Amino acid sequence: MTGPAVVARLRAAGCVWAEEEAALLGEAAVSAAELDALVGRRVAGEPLELVLGWAAFLGRRLAVAPGVFVPRRRTELLARTTLAHVAAREHSGRAPVVVVEMCCGVAPVAACLEGAVEGAVEVHAADVSREALACARLNAPGARVHLGDLFEALPPRLRGRVDVLAANAPYVPTDRIGDMPPEARDHEPHAALDGGGDGVEVHRRLAAGARDWLAPGGVLLVETSAHQAPLTAAAMQGAGLLVDVVVDEDVSGRVAVGVSPAAGEPG
């Protein structure tokens, strides 16, 4: 199959960036037969990242596979915010800085920590999906990976010691999943999308448990949306955290930041 034929086939299927996708698929294929198979998967509606086996994220190629949530560009704000808070904890003399990526999926945040921080950092990644954790091990080989539901997945020794807890927990309201693009609703696990009735049920569970796990002055970072941000912030405030919301309109990203009071400060 020639290059123009691939582009035409992708464009006919509604792929907006047909030329770019054709080039990436051509790079991934080792034969004409494999290219035809990859194009067939993409034309059938499978996300490009799953067809390629990787997703671009902050200059990295993260391993992804069928059945996992594909990292979005908006989550780069969560990763950058995590890096900034890790650096701040390092400069304050914390060693090692303990970082947890909760609801990690393929661990984009943990992956970005590798090689990006100078001091001693102990990184953990947790999720309920075995498929996602298999990718997480590839993307963040230095992280300690845990299977389980939120804080139940973590080793008890981390209680009260976590400096930075980052989470891209699901925040799509249940009745809005049907409105999502087919690439998401048909190819990604609903557990990674469904945030409950108002989209913030998992955020409330995270906030409610965070104070027990965060070190004094530790921070909870939760990706949220423009609509859900006030609800996410309210959940953090209700848990006794000092709250702010970081916004990056360039990537349509929002991160609710909840800081645990330092020792001796009122909660």
Disulfide bonds with the S-S distance in Angstrom:
none
